[in-house]
């Protein structure tokens, strides 16, 4: 159904003579649902990552992101960190619109990354939350710390720590390893400072 709906959109844009003047993005807001029955037949909605929708693990929020713009985007693959909220700054840059001060502060312009033109600025860190269980995360490569919070966001307890460079599938939780404790403590303090400051989490904002 998704394929057919996307085809209808592309056909309509082509019929209007605007296909070469249109940036098309296909992505998702979170990881796929767990489907054991489908898994028996080789379909894994999370692409093989650990966790599914509502999970703070990579399978809960790592999703495909396809961008097509004839004559502007060359075929290729990148491992750069990008999130849906980045589309605000990206589309604003695309049409030449200034984002009002204080708005979309966590949105990073992906246009230079997609087109190879201009200066793309990488995030040094990223903060996010999972689904409905009040879990929050800070990613500062190679580390990712999962923190258990509460509905009032008054408690923050480190829950899991992963080295995404060495363990991208998140099979080994390092939170209880004594030699890694300083890393978890520093990431927790970084998270609290970032959230309390209210400052933008994207470079140059």
Secondary structure, 3 states (H helix, E strand, C coil): CHHHHHHHHHHHHHHCCCHHHCCEEECCCCCCCCCHHHHCCCCCCCCCCCCCCCCCCHHHCCCCCEEECCCCCCCCCCCCCCCCCHHHHHHHHHHCCCCCCCCCCCCCCCHHHHHCCCCCCCCCCEEEECCCCCEEEEEECCEEEEEECCCCCCCCEEEEEEECCCCCCCCCCCCCCHHHHHHHHHHHHHHHHHHHHCCCCCCCC
